[in-house]
């Protein structure tokens, strides 16, 4: 079955960086578009970034120029490099593919 396992979250100061990873299994990763979503307390889950099988990327306006999504098909892994983090980036970050979701990884930006 489809499994998505996120890692790399943590506590970081404003302006800092983190790289999230999502290890995928149970499907043909190289043929799948992959997404990163986030959900902050009291808010709806929102799309942060997506990457197509061919590597085309899209970003939410709030993270453009700061976040980069990438994929390594040899490792069945999708990444989210997050730079210049802001307080409002605090959320649980989820990896998804179609209707499948990982368990999420907490990112907390705080001074």
N, CA, C and O atoms as a MOPAC input file, in Angstrom:
PM7 MOZYME 1SCF
protein

 N      0.83000 1    -1.18700 1     0.00000 1
 C      0.00000 1     0.00000 1     0.00000 1
 C      0.87900 1     1.25600 1     0.00000 1
 O      2.07500 1     1.20400 1     0.28800 1
 N      0.25400 1     2.36400 1    -0.32700 1
 C      0.99200 1     3.61800 1    -0.37500 1
 C      1.43700 1     4.02500 1     1.03100 1
 O      0.64600 1     4.03000 1     1.97400 1
 N      2.70100 1     4.35900 1     1.14500 1
 C      3.23000 1     4.89500 1     2.40300 1
 C      4.02200 1     6.15800 1     2.11900 1
 O      4.83300 1     6.20600 1     1.19400 1
 N      3.77900 1     7.16700 1     2.91900 1
 C      4.50200 1     8.43300 1     2.83400 1
 C      4.98300 1     8.78100 1     4.23500 1
 O      4.17700 1     8.91000 1     5.15600 1
 N      6.28100 1     8.93200 1     4.39700 1
 C      6.85100 1     9.17900 1     5.71800 1
 C      7.68300 1    10.45000 1     5.68200 1
 O      8.73100 1    10.51500 1     5.04000 1
 N      7.18700 1    11.46000 1     6.38900 1
 C      7.88700 1    12.73900 1     6.44100 1
 C      8.91500 1    12.76600 1     7.56600 1
 O      8.77400 1    12.07500 1     8.57500 1
 N      9.93900 1    13.57000 1     7.37500 1
 C     10.94100 1    13.79100 1     8.41600 1
 C     11.58200 1    15.14700 1     8.18700 1
 O     11.41500 1    15.75600 1     7.13000 1
 N     12.31900 1    15.61200 1     9.19100 1
 C     13.08300 1    16.84000 1     9.03500 1
 C     12.51900 1    18.06300 1     9.71700 1
 O     13.14500 1    19.12300 1     9.70600 1
 N     11.33700 1    17.93400 1    10.31600 1
 C     10.77500 1    19.07700 1    11.02100 1
 C     11.54700 1    19.38800 1    12.29300 1
 O     12.43200 1    18.63500 1    12.70000 1
 N     11.19900 1    20.50400 1    12.91000 1
 C     11.85200 1    20.87600 1    14.15200 1
 C     11.59300 1    22.31800 1    14.51500 1
 O     10.72000 1    22.98000 1    13.95300 1
 N     12.37800 1    22.79000 1    15.47500 1
 C     12.28100 1    24.16400 1    15.95600 1
 C     13.40600 1    24.98100 1    15.33100 1
 O     14.56700 1    24.57200 1    15.37200 1
 N     13.07200 1    26.12200 1    14.75900 1
 C     14.06600 1    26.96800 1    14.10400 1
 C     13.72500 1    28.42800 1    14.37000 1
 O     12.55900 1    28.78300 1    14.54300 1
 N     14.73900 1    29.25800 1    14.40100 1
 C     14.52200 1    30.68600 1    14.60000 1
 C     14.09100 1    31.35500 1    13.30800 1
 O     14.39100 1    30.85400 1    12.22500 1
 N     13.39800 1    32.46800 1    13.40200 1
 C     13.05200 1    33.22000 1    12.18300 1
 C     14.30200 1    33.50900 1    11.36100 1
 O     15.34900 1    33.87200 1    11.89800 1
 N     14.17000 1    33.34200 1    10.04700 1
 C     15.30300 1    33.51000 1     9.15200 1
 C     16.10200 1    32.25300 1     8.91000 1
 O     16.97700 1    32.22100 1     8.04400 1
 N     15.80600 1    31.21800 1     9.67100 1
 C     16.53200 1    29.96500 1     9.54300 1
 C     16.02100 1    29.09100 1     8.42000 1
 O     15.13000 1    29.47700 1     7.66300 1
 N     16.60100 1    27.90600 1     8.32500 1
 C     16.27500 1    26.96800 1     7.24700 1
 C     16.03300 1    25.57800 1     7.80900 1
 O     16.57200 1    25.19700 1     8.84800 1
 N     15.21200 1    24.84100 1     7.09400 1
 C     14.98400 1    23.42200 1     7.34700 1
 C     14.78000 1    22.73200 1     6.01500 1
 O     14.33000 1    23.34500 1     5.04600 1
 N     15.11400 1    21.45000 1     5.97300 1
 C     14.78400 1    20.64500 1     4.80400 1
 C     13.93900 1    19.46100 1     5.24100 1
 O     14.35700 1    18.63900 1     6.05600 1
 N     12.75100 1    19.39700 1     4.68100 1
 C     11.85400 1    18.27400 1     4.93800 1
 C     12.05500 1    17.21500 1     3.87300 1
 O     12.35600 1    17.51700 1     2.71800 1
 N     11.88400 1    15.96500 1     4.28300 1
 C     11.95900 1    14.83400 1     3.35900 1
 C     10.69100 1    14.01100 1     3.47400 1
 O     10.07100 1    13.94100 1     4.53500 1
 N     10.32000 1    13.40100 1     2.39000 1
 C      9.17500 1    12.48600 1     2.36800 1
 C      9.58600 1    11.24000 1     1.59000 1
 O      9.77900 1    11.28400 1     0.37500 1
 N      9.71300 1    10.14300 1     2.30500 1
 C     10.06600 1     8.86700 1     1.68100 1
 C      8.79200 1     8.15500 1     1.27700 1
 O      7.89700 1     7.94900 1     2.09700 1
 N      8.71400 1     7.77900 1     0.00900 1
 C      7.50100 1     7.19000 1    -0.54800 1
 C      7.71500 1     5.73300 1    -0.92000 1
 O      8.81800 1     5.33000 1    -1.29000 1
 N      6.64300 1     4.94300 1    -0.81800 1
 C      6.68800 1     3.55100 1    -1.24300 1
 C      5.27800 1     3.09300 1    -1.57900 1
 O      4.29200 1     3.71400 1    -1.18300 1
 N      5.20400 1     1.99100 1    -2.32000 1
 C      3.91000 1     1.39600 1    -2.64100 1
 C      3.30100 1     1.84500 1    -3.94600 1
 O      2.17700 1     1.46100 1    -4.26900 1
 N      4.02600 1     2.65700 1    -4.71000 1
 C      3.53900 1     3.10400 1    -6.01600 1
 C      4.75100 1     3.50100 1    -6.85900 1
 O      5.87800 1     3.55900 1    -6.36700 1
 N      4.49300 1     3.77200 1    -8.13400 1
 C      5.58200 1     4.15200 1    -9.03400 1
 C      5.87400 1     5.63000 1    -8.84600 1
 O      5.23100 1     6.49200 1    -9.44600 1
 N      6.84500 1     5.90000 1    -8.00900 1
 C      7.12500 1     7.26600 1    -7.59700 1
 C      7.45900 1     8.16000 1    -8.78700 1
 O      6.98300 1     9.29200 1    -8.86400 1
 N      8.26200 1     7.66800 1    -9.70200 1
 C      8.74100 1     8.51200 1   -10.80100 1
 C      7.60800 1     8.98300 1   -11.70700 1
 O      7.78200 1     9.94600 1   -12.45400 1
 N      6.46300 1     8.32900 1   -11.65600 1
 C      5.32800 1     8.69000 1   -12.49700 1
 C      4.28200 1     9.51300 1   -11.75000 1
 O      3.22000 1     9.81500 1   -12.29500 1
 N      4.57700 1     9.87100 1   -10.51700 1
 C      3.58100 1    10.52300 1    -9.66100 1
 C      3.93400 1    11.96700 1    -9.35000 1
 O      5.07700 1    12.28800 1    -9.02600 1
 N      2.92900 1    12.83600 1    -9.45400 1
 C      3.07800 1    14.17700 1    -8.90500 1
 C      3.03200 1    14.09600 1    -7.38900 1
 O      2.32100 1    13.26700 1    -6.82200 1
 N      3.79100 1    14.95600 1    -6.74300 1
 C      3.87600 1    14.95300 1    -5.28800 1
 C      3.62100 1    16.35800 1    -4.74900 1
 O      3.93100 1    17.35700 1    -5.39800 1
 N      3.05900 1    16.40600 1    -3.56600 1
 C      2.66800 1    17.68500 1    -2.97900 1
 C      3.16300 1    17.80900 1    -1.54300 1
 O      3.33200 1    16.81900 1    -0.83100 1
 N      3.38800 1    19.04000 1    -1.14700 1
 C      3.56300 1    19.38600 1     0.26000 1
 C      2.42700 1    20.33000 1     0.65400 1
 O      2.17500 1    21.34000 1    -0.00300 1
 N      1.75800 1    19.97300 1     1.73700 1
 C      0.72800 1    20.80700 1     2.33500 1
 C      1.16700 1    21.18800 1     3.74400 1
 O      2.11400 1    20.61500 1     4.28500 1
 N      0.48800 1    22.13900 1     4.32200 1
 C      0.71300 1    22.47000 1     5.72800 1
 C     -0.60100 1    22.87900 1     6.37600 1
 O     -1.52800 1    23.35300 1     5.71800 1
 N     -0.64800 1    22.68200 1     7.67600 1
 C     -1.82200 1    23.07600 1     8.44400 1
 C     -1.36700 1    23.71000 1     9.74300 1
 O     -0.74900 1    23.06100 1    10.58700 1
 N     -1.68100 1    24.98500 1     9.88900 1
 C     -1.37500 1    25.70000 1    11.11200 1
 C     -2.53600 1    25.56500 1    12.08300 1
 O     -3.66100 1    25.30500 1    11.65800 1
 N     -2.29300 1    25.73400 1    13.37100 1
 C     -3.37600 1    25.61900 1    14.36000 1
 C     -4.53300 1    26.54800 1    14.03500 1
 O     -4.34600 1    27.74400 1    13.81200 1
 N     -5.73800 1    25.97600 1    14.01100 1
 C     -6.92800 1    26.76900 1    13.76300 1
 C     -7.16000 1    27.16700 1    12.32200 1
 O     -8.08700 1    27.91800 1    12.02000 1
 N     -6.31800 1    26.66400 1    11.42800 1
 C     -6.45200 1    27.02000 1    10.01200 1
 C     -6.65900 1    25.78100 1     9.17100 1
 O     -6.39700 1    24.65900 1     9.60500 1
 N     -7.13700 1    26.00500 1     7.95000 1
 C     -7.33300 1    24.90100 1     7.02600 1
 C     -5.98700 1    24.47100 1     6.43400 1
 O     -5.03400 1    25.24700 1     6.36800 1
 N     -5.94900 1    23.22500 1     6.01400 1
 C     -4.75100 1    22.72400 1     5.34500 1
 C     -4.60400 1    23.44700 1     4.01000 1
 O     -5.58400 1    23.62700 1     3.28700 1
 N     -3.38700 1    23.85900 1     3.68500 1
 C     -3.16300 1    24.58100 1     2.44600 1
 C     -2.01100 1    23.95900 1     1.66000 1
 O     -1.06800 1    23.40800 1     2.22800 1
 N     -2.11800 1    24.06400 1     0.33700 1
 C     -1.06400 1    23.56500 1    -0.53100 1
 C      0.12700 1    24.51500 1    -0.47500 1
 O     -0.02700 1    25.72500 1    -0.63900 1
 N      1.29700 1    23.96700 1    -0.24500 1
 C      2.52300 1    24.75600 1    -0.19100 1
 C      3.27400 1    24.67400 1    -1.52600 1
 O      3.68400 1    25.69100 1    -2.08600 1
 N      3.44400 1    23.45300 1    -2.01700 1
 C      4.21200 1    23.26900 1    -3.25100 1
 C      3.86400 1    21.92500 1    -3.85900 1
 O      3.45300 1    20.99600 1    -3.16400 1
 N      4.03400 1    21.84000 1    -5.16700 1
 C      3.82900 1    20.56700 1    -5.84300 1
 C      4.87400 1    20.42300 1    -6.94000 1
 O      5.39900 1    21.40400 1    -7.46700 1
 N      5.15600 1    19.17400 1    -7.26200 1
 C      6.11300 1    18.88300 1    -8.31200 1
 C      5.55000 1    17.77300 1    -9.17600 1
 O      5.06100 1    16.76300 1    -8.67100 1
 N      5.62200 1    17.96700 1   -10.47700 1
 C      5.09900 1    16.98800 1   -11.42300 1
 C      6.11300 1    15.86800 1   -11.63100 1
 O      7.25800 1    15.98100 1   -11.19500 1
 N      5.69900 1    14.79000 1   -12.29300 1
 C      6.66100 1    13.72600 1   -12.58200 1
 C      7.86100 1    14.23900 1   -13.38900 1
 O      8.97300 1    13.73400 1   -13.24300 1
 N      7.63100 1    15.23000 1   -14.22600 1
 C      8.71700 1    15.76500 1   -15.04400 1
 C      9.52000 1    16.85400 1   -14.37400 1
 O     10.48600 1    17.35900 1   -14.94600 1
 N      9.12200 1    17.23000 1   -13.14000 1
 C      9.89200 1    18.22000 1   -12.38900 1
 C      9.34300 1    19.63500 1   -12.42000 1
 O      9.95200 1    20.54700 1   -11.86200 1
 N      8.19500 1    19.83100 1   -13.06600 1
 C      7.57700 1    21.15600 1   -13.03500 1
 C      7.07200 1    21.45200 1   -11.63000 1
 O      6.45400 1    20.60000 1   -10.99200 1
 N      7.33800 1    22.66500 1   -11.15200 1
 C      6.98700 1    23.01600 1    -9.77800 1
 C      5.99600 1    24.17100 1    -9.72100 1
 O      5.95800 1    25.02400 1   -10.60800 1
 N      5.20400 1    24.17900 1    -8.66700 1
 C      4.28900 1    25.27400 1    -8.37900 1
 C      4.34000 1    25.55400 1    -6.88600 1
 O      4.53900 1    24.64800 1    -6.07700 1
 N      4.15800 1    26.82800 1    -6.53300 1
 C      4.25700 1    27.22600 1    -5.13500 1
 C      3.11400 1    28.14900 1    -4.73800 1
 O      2.57700 1    28.89500 1    -5.55700 1
 N      2.76100 1    28.07800 1    -3.46900 1
 C      1.86100 1    29.07500 1    -2.91700 1
 C      2.58000 1    30.42300 1    -2.93000 1
 O      3.79900 1    30.49000 1    -2.77100 1
 N      1.82200 1    31.47900 1    -3.11900 1
 C      2.42300 1    32.81600 1    -3.16700 1
 C      3.19100 1    33.12600 1    -1.89400 1
 O      4.20100 1    33.83000 1    -1.92900 1
 N      2.72000 1    32.60700 1    -0.78000 1
 C      3.32500 1    32.93300 1     0.51500 1
 C      4.72300 1    32.34200 1     0.68500 1
 O      5.46100 1    32.76300 1     1.57600 1
 N      5.09800 1    31.37500 1    -0.15300 1
 C      6.40700 1    30.73600 1     0.01500 1
 C      7.30900 1    30.90000 1    -1.21400 1
 O      8.46000 1    30.46600 1    -1.19900 1
 N      6.79800 1    31.51300 1    -2.25900 1
 C      7.60400 1    31.69400 1    -3.47400 1
 C      8.88700 1    32.45600 1    -3.16000 1
 O      8.87900 1    33.47000 1    -2.46200 1
 N      9.99000 1    31.93600 1    -3.69700 1
 C     11.27900 1    32.56900 1    -3.47700 1
 C     11.95900 1    32.14200 1    -2.19500 1
 O     13.13400 1    32.44600 1    -1.98800 1
 N     11.24000 1    31.43900 1    -1.32500 1
 C     11.82800 1    30.97800 1    -0.05900 1
 C     11.90000 1    29.46100 1     0.02800 1
 O     12.84400 1    28.91300 1     0.59600 1
 N     10.90200 1    28.77900 1    -0.53300 1
 C     10.83300 1    27.31200 1    -0.47200 1
 C     11.13600 1    26.73200 1    -1.84000 1
 O     10.82700 1    27.32900 1    -2.87100 1
 N     11.74900 1    25.55000 1    -1.82800 1
 C     12.02500 1    24.83200 1    -3.06600 1
 C     11.64900 1    23.36300 1    -2.89000 1
 O     12.12200 1    22.69100 1    -1.97300 1
 N     10.79300 1    22.88200 1    -3.78100 1
 C     10.43600 1    21.47300 1    -3.79000 1
 C     11.30100 1    20.77300 1    -4.83300 1
 O     11.56800 1    21.31900 1    -5.90400 1
 N     11.73200 1    19.56500 1    -4.50700 1
 C     12.54400 1    18.79000 1    -5.44800 1
 C     12.27300 1    17.30900 1    -5.21500 1
 O     11.64000 1    16.92400 1    -4.23100 1
 N     12.75300 1    16.50600 1    -6.11500 1
 C     12.52500 1    15.06700 1    -6.00400 1
 C     13.76600 1    14.30600 1    -6.42500 1
 O     14.54200 1    14.76600 1    -7.26200 1
 N     13.94000 1    13.13600 1    -5.83400 1
 C     15.00200 1    12.21600 1    -6.20500 1
 C     14.32300 1    10.89100 1    -6.50900 1
 O     13.98500 1    10.13300 1    -5.60000 1
 N     14.12600 1    10.61600 1    -7.79400 1
 C     13.40200 1     9.40300 1    -8.18100 1
 C     14.17600 1     8.13500 1    -7.82900 1
 O     13.57400 1     7.08000 1    -7.62500 1
 N     15.48000 1     8.22600 1    -7.75600 1
 C     16.28300 1     7.05500 1    -7.38700 1
 C     16.06100 1     6.66600 1    -5.93200 1
 O     16.21100 1     5.50300 1    -5.56000 1
 N     15.70300 1     7.65100 1    -5.11700 1
 C     15.48500 1     7.40600 1    -3.69000 1
 C     14.01000 1     7.41600 1    -3.31200 1
 O     13.66600 1     7.26000 1    -2.14100 1
 N     13.13300 1     7.60100 1    -4.30700 1
 C     11.68900 1     7.68000 1    -4.02400 1
 C     11.39800 1     8.70200 1    -2.92600 1
 O     10.63000 1     8.43500 1    -2.00200 1
 N     12.01400 1     9.85700 1    -3.04000 1
 C     11.90800 1    10.86600 1    -1.99700 1
 C     11.64300 1    12.24100 1    -2.61000 1
 O     12.21400 1    12.61200 1    -3.63600 1
 N     10.76800 1    12.97400 1    -1.95100 1
 C     10.51700 1    14.35800 1    -2.31400 1
 C     10.95700 1    15.23500 1    -1.13800 1
 O     10.79300 1    14.87200 1     0.02700 1
 N     11.51500 1    16.38600 1    -1.47300 1
 C     12.06900 1    17.28400 1    -0.46800 1
 C     11.37000 1    18.63900 1    -0.49900 1
 O     10.79300 1    19.04400 1    -1.50900 1
 N     11.44000 1    19.31500 1     0.62100 1
 C     11.01700 1    20.70800 1     0.67200 1
 C     12.09400 1    21.48200 1     1.42600 1
 O     12.21500 1    21.37900 1     2.64700 1
 N     12.87100 1    22.25600 1     0.67500 1
 C     13.88000 1    23.11500 1     1.27700 1
 C     13.21000 1    24.42700 1     1.64900 1
 O     12.63800 1    25.10600 1     0.79600 1
 N     13.28300 1    24.77800 1     2.92000 1
 C     12.61600 1    25.97600 1     3.41800 1
 C     13.66300 1    26.94100 1     3.96100 1
 O     14.35400 1    26.64400 1     4.93500 1
 N     13.76600 1    28.08400 1     3.32300 1
 C     14.71400 1    29.10700 1     3.73500 1
 C     13.97300 1    30.36300 1     4.19500 1
 O     12.78300 1    30.53200 1     3.93100 1
 N     14.69500 1    31.22700 1     4.88000 1
 C     14.11500 1    32.49400 1     5.35300 1
 C     12.78500 1    32.26100 1     6.05200 1
 O     11.79200 1    32.93200 1     5.76900 1
 N     12.78000 1    31.31500 1     6.95300 1
 C     11.52500 1    30.93400 1     7.61300 1
 C     10.97000 1    32.07400 1     8.45200 1
 O     11.70600 1    32.84800 1     9.06300 1
 N      9.64300 1    32.14700 1     8.45800 1
 C      8.92200 1    33.18300 1     9.18800 1
 C      8.04600 1    32.53400 1    10.26500 1
 O      7.75400 1    31.34000 1    10.21300 1
 N      7.64100 1    33.34000 1    11.22900 1
 C      6.77400 1    32.82800 1    12.29200 1
 C      5.52900 1    32.17300 1    11.71600 1
 O      5.05000 1    31.16200 1    12.23000 1
 N      5.00900 1    32.76100 1    10.64200 1
 C      3.76900 1    32.24900 1    10.06300 1
 C      3.95100 1    30.96000 1     9.27500 1
 O      2.97300 1    30.40600 1     8.77300 1
 N      5.17700 1    30.47400 1     9.15600 1
 C      5.41200 1    29.17400 1     8.53000 1
 C      5.21400 1    28.02900 1     9.51900 1
 O      5.25400 1    26.86100 1     9.13100 1
 N      5.00300 1    28.35300 1    10.78100 1
 C      4.76900 1    27.32700 1    11.78800 1
 C      3.51200 1    26.53500 1    11.44400 1
 O      2.43500 1    27.10700 1    11.27100 1
 N      3.65700 1    25.21500 1    11.34600 1
 C      2.55300 1    24.34500 1    10.94400 1
 C      3.02700 1    22.89700 1    10.98100 1
 O      4.21400 1    22.60900 1    11.13300 1
 N      2.07000 1    22.00800 1    10.83900 1
 C      2.40300 1    20.61800 1    10.53300 1
 C      2.45000 1    20.49500 1     9.02000 1
 O      1.51100 1    20.89000 1     8.32900 1
 N      3.53600 1    19.95100 1     8.50900 1
 C      3.73400 1    19.81100 1     7.07400 1
 C      3.49100 1    18.36400 1     6.67000 1
 O      3.99200 1    17.42500 1     7.28900 1
 N      2.70000 1    18.21700 1     5.60500 1
 C      2.30100 1    16.89800 1     5.13600 1
 C      2.73900 1    16.69500 1     3.69000 1
 O      2.68700 1    17.60700 1     2.86400 1
 N      3.16500 1    15.49200 1     3.42100 1
 C      3.44200 1    15.05400 1     2.06300 1
 C      2.19500 1    14.34100 1     1.55600 1
 O      1.53300 1    13.62900 1     2.31100 1
 N      1.87600 1    14.53000 1     0.28400 1
 C      0.70600 1    13.82500 1    -0.24300 1
 C      0.89900 1    13.43500 1    -1.69300 1
 O      1.67900 1    14.03100 1    -2.43600 1
 N      0.15700 1    12.41100 1    -2.06000 1
 C      0.08100 1    11.95000 1    -3.43500 1
 C     -1.34700 1    11.47400 1    -3.65400 1
 O     -1.79000 1    10.52100 1    -3.01300 1
 N     -2.06400 1    12.12700 1    -4.54900 1
 C     -3.49900 1    11.85900 1    -4.76900 1
 C     -4.20400 1    11.92100 1    -3.41500 1
 O     -4.15800 1    12.95900 1    -2.75600 1
 N     -4.84300 1    10.85800 1    -2.99000 1
 C     -5.60400 1    10.88900 1    -1.73900 1
 C     -4.83200 1    10.32700 1    -0.55000 1
 O     -5.39700 1    10.12900 1     0.52500 1
 N     -3.55300 1    10.07300 1    -0.74300 1
 C     -2.73200 1     9.51700 1     0.33200 1
 C     -1.93600 1    10.60900 1     1.01900 1
 O     -1.46400 1    11.55300 1     0.38400 1
 N     -1.79600 1    10.46200 1     2.33900 1
 C     -1.11200 1    11.46900 1     3.15200 1
 C     -0.13200 1    10.79200 1     4.10500 1
 O     -0.33700 1     9.66300 1     4.55100 1
 N      0.93200 1    11.52000 1     4.39600 1
 C      1.81200 1    11.07900 1     5.46100 1
 C      1.26400 1    11.50000 1     6.81000 1
 O      0.17600 1    12.06800 1     6.91100 1
 N      2.04200 1    11.21000 1     7.84900 1
 C      1.60400 1    11.50900 1     9.20600 1
 C      1.89500 1    12.95500 1     9.59500 1
 O      1.36700 1    13.45200 1    10.59000 1
 N      2.72200 1    13.61600 1     8.82400 1
 C      3.04600 1    15.00900 1     9.09100 1
 C      4.28500 1    15.17200 1     9.93100 1
 O      4.65600 1    14.27900 1    10.69300 1
 N      4.93000 1    16.32400 1     9.78800 1
 C      6.08800 1    16.66900 1    10.60600 1
 C      5.93000 1    18.11900 1    11.05100 1
 O      5.60200 1    18.99600 1    10.25100 1
 N      6.16700 1    18.35500 1    12.32900 1
 C      5.94400 1    19.68000 1    12.90200 1
 C      7.11600 1    20.60300 1    12.59200 1
 O      8.27800 1    20.24700 1    12.79200 1
 N      6.79300 1    21.78000 1    12.10600 1
 C      7.77300 1    22.84600 1    11.91800 1
 C      7.34600 1    24.02100 1    12.79500 1
 O      6.24400 1    24.55100 1    12.65400 1
 N      8.22900 1    24.41300 1    13.69200 1
 C      7.94300 1    25.53400 1    14.57900 1
 C      9.00800 1    26.60700 1    14.38800 1
 O     10.19900 1    26.36100 1    14.58200 1
 N      8.56600 1    27.79000 1    14.00900 1
 C      9.47100 1    28.92900 1    13.83600 1
 C      9.22200 1    29.88100 1    15.00400 1
 O      8.14400 1    30.45800 1    15.14000 1
 N     10.23500 1    30.02600 1    15.83100 1
 C     10.07300 1    30.82100 1    17.04100 1
 C     11.41900 1    31.36600 1    17.50000 1
 O     12.45400 1    30.71800 1    17.34800 1
 N     11.38400 1    32.55700 1    18.05800 1
 C     12.59800 1    33.14500 1    18.61200 1
 C     12.69200 1    32.83900 1    20.10400 1
 O     13.64900 1    33.25000 1    20.75900 1

